[in-house]
């Protein structure tokens, strides 16, 4: 309906694509990107295999570092005694990942709901 209305008002196909169709599709696209990022953040084994688990912090993008999920995997498999710093940090890192993933999912839902009201 939006596209037909745009054509009816004399817009070209290019104008319709960029001024009508793309803005209407933008909430879905941005929600998909945010949910994809949340999914990537939550992966554990893929990160452990692909990024490595070397406990190294560097700003060089071509060197491997230890990611949050890699740290969780190493601490869970390792000999972390109950009450040890590694043991308690495992829960802190897990909570941070959960909050980050939950926030991205919530933000995606807010974006979808806000723009759904506009275009309905």
C-alpha positions in Angstrom: 0.0 0.0 0.0 2.8 2.4 0.8 4.5 1.7 -2.5 1.3 2.1 -4.5 0.6 5.4 -2.7 4.0 6.7 -3.5 3.6 5.8 -7.2 0.2 7.4 -7.1 1.7 10.7 -5.9 4.2 10.7 -8.8 7.3 9.3 -7.1 9.8 7.4 -9.2 10.9 3.8 -8.4 14.2 5.1 -6.9 12.4 7.7 -4.7 10.0 5.1 -3.6 12.7 2.7 -2.7 14.7 5.2 -0.6 12.0 7.4 0.8 9.2 4.8 1.4 10.3 1.2 1.3 13.7 1.5 3.1 12.4 3.6 6.0 9.5 1.1 6.4 12.0 -1.8 6.4 14.6 -0.2 8.6 13.2 -1.4 12.0 13.2 -5.0 10.8 16.7 -4.6 9.4 18.1 -3.0 12.6 16.3 -5.6 14.8 17.8 -8.4 12.8 21.3 -6.8 13.1 20.9 -6.4 16.9 19.6 -10.0 17.3 22.5 -11.3 15.2 25.0 -9.4 17.4 23.2 -10.9 20.5 23.5 -14.3 19.0 27.2 -13.9 18.3 27.9 -12.6 21.8 26.2 -15.7 23.3 28.3 -18.3 21.3 30.8 -20.1 23.4 32.5 -22.9 21.5 32.8 -21.1 18.2 34.6 -18.2 20.0 36.8 -20.7 21.8 37.8 -22.4 18.6 38.0 -19.3 16.3 39.5 -16.6 18.5 41.6 -18.8 20.7 42.0 -18.7 24.5 45.3 -17.1 25.0 45.1 -14.7 28.0 46.4 -11.8 26.1 45.0 -8.2 25.9 46.1 -6.3 22.9 44.7 -3.7 20.5 46.1 -5.4 17.4 43.2 -6.9 15.5 45.2 -9.7 14.0 46.5 -11.1 17.3 44.3 -13.5 19.3 43.0 -12.5 22.6 40.9 -14.1 25.3 37.3 -13.2 24.9 34.7 -13.2 27.6 33.2 -16.5 26.5 36.6 -18.0 26.1 37.4 -17.0 29.7 34.2 -18.6 30.9 35.1 -21.8 29.1 38.6 -21.9 30.4 37.5 -21.1 34.0 34.7 -23.7 33.9 37.1 -26.5 32.6 40.0 -25.4 34.8 40.7 -26.0 38.4 38.8 -23.1 39.8 38.2 -23.8 43.5 34.9 -22.6 45.0 35.3 -19.1 46.4 38.4 -18.5 44.3 38.8 -15.3 42.3 38.5 -17.3 39.0 35.3 -19.0 40.3 33.6 -15.8 41.3 34.7 -13.9 38.2 33.1 -16.7 36.1 29.7 -15.6 37.4 30.5 -12.0 36.9 31.5 -12.5 33.3 28.4 -14.7 32.7 26.1 -12.1 34.2 27.7 -9.3 32.1 27.2 -11.4 28.9 23.6 -12.2 30.0 22.8 -8.5 30.6 24.4 -7.4 27.3 22.5 -10.0 25.3 19.2 -9.3 27.1 19.7 -5.5 26.5 20.3 -6.0 22.8 17.2 -8.3 22.5 15.1 -5.8 24.4 16.4 -2.9 22.3 15.5 -4.8 19.1 12.0 -5.4 20.4 11.5 -1.8 21.3 12.6 -0.7 17.8 10.3 -3.1 16.1 7.3 -2.2 18.3 7.9 1.6 17.9 8.0 1.5 14.1 5.3 -1.1 13.8 2.9 1.4 15.4 4.0 4.1 12.9 3.5 2.0 9.8 0.2 0.3 10.8 
